[in-house]
Amino acid sequence: MTTTHPEPTSVRRRSRNRHHVGHLEFQPLSAHEWRIVDSRQTPDSVEALVGFVAWHNGAFDATRMTHPLESVPFASLEAVAAFVARPSSA
């Protein structure tokens, strides 16, 4: 399958087209967008959803659920994972 973005080299583990970095799971929504969930939470719980990421203009643009209007670009999914996992000052 051809994608419109480079294959992330920071992905540690894959399962059924889902990317995993630590306890975070990047679930594909499209060829260039993912939902980010905390695999330690109940899968269908609202607490499991921690953010979204999209491949745009050569970067992974990440949005945390705690700051839905803020989008921050990163070079790797590991950097996105560190960003969404850290406590936010809401």
C-alpha positions in Angstrom: 0.0 0.0 0.0 1.4 3.4 -1.0 1.1 6.2 1.5 1.5 10.0 1.0 4.0 10.3 3.8 7.3 8.6 4.8 7.2 5.6 7.0 7.8 6.8 10.6 11.1 5.3 11.8 10.2 5.9 15.4 7.4 3.4 15.6 8.4 0.6 18.0 5.7 -2.0 17.5 2.8 -2.6 15.0 -0.4 -4.4 15.2 -3.1 -4.5 12.4 -2.0 -1.1 11.0 -1.8 0.5 14.4 1.3 2.1 15.7 2.4 1.8 19.3 4.8 4.0 21.2 5.0 2.9 24.8 1.5 2.8 26.2 0.1 5.0 23.4 -1.6 3.5 20.4 -1.9 5.4 17.1 -5.1 4.2 15.4 -5.4 5.1 11.7 -8.4 7.3 10.7 -7.1 7.8 7.2 -3.9 7.5 5.3 -2.5 10.5 7.1 -4.5 10.9 10.3 -4.5 8.9 13.6 -6.4 8.9 16.9 -4.1 8.5 19.9 -5.4 6.4 22.7 -3.9 5.3 26.1 -3.8 1.5 26.0 -3.8 1.3 29.8 -7.4 2.6 29.8 -10.6 0.8 28.9 -10.7 0.9 25.1 -14.2 2.6 24.8 -13.7 5.0 27.7 -13.4 8.8 27.2 -10.3 8.7 29.3 -8.6 6.5 26.7 -8.7 9.2 24.0 -5.7 11.5 24.5 -5.3 13.2 21.1 -5.1 13.2 17.4 -2.2 13.5 14.9 -2.1 14.3 11.2 0.8 14.2 8.7 0.8 17.7 7.2 3.5 19.6 5.3 6.3 17.2 6.3 5.5 17.0 10.0 3.2 15.2 12.4 0.8 17.8 13.7 -0.4 16.8 17.2 -3.4 17.9 19.2 -4.1 16.9 22.8 -7.6 16.6 24.0 -6.8 18.9 26.9 -6.0 21.7 24.4 -8.2 21.0 21.3 -7.3 24.3 19.6 -3.6 23.8 19.8 -1.7 21.9 17.1 2.0 21.4 17.4 4.3 20.0 14.7 6.8 17.1 15.4 9.3 15.2 13.4 8.4 11.7 14.8 5.7 9.8 16.5 7.9 9.3 19.5 8.0 13.1 19.9 4.2 13.2 19.5 3.9 10.5 22.2 6.0 12.4 24.6 4.0 15.6 24.0 0.5 14.0 24.5 1.7 11.9 27.5 3.1 14.8 29.5 0.8 16.5 32.0 -0.7 19.7 30.6 -1.4 22.9 32.5 -5.0 23.4 31.5 
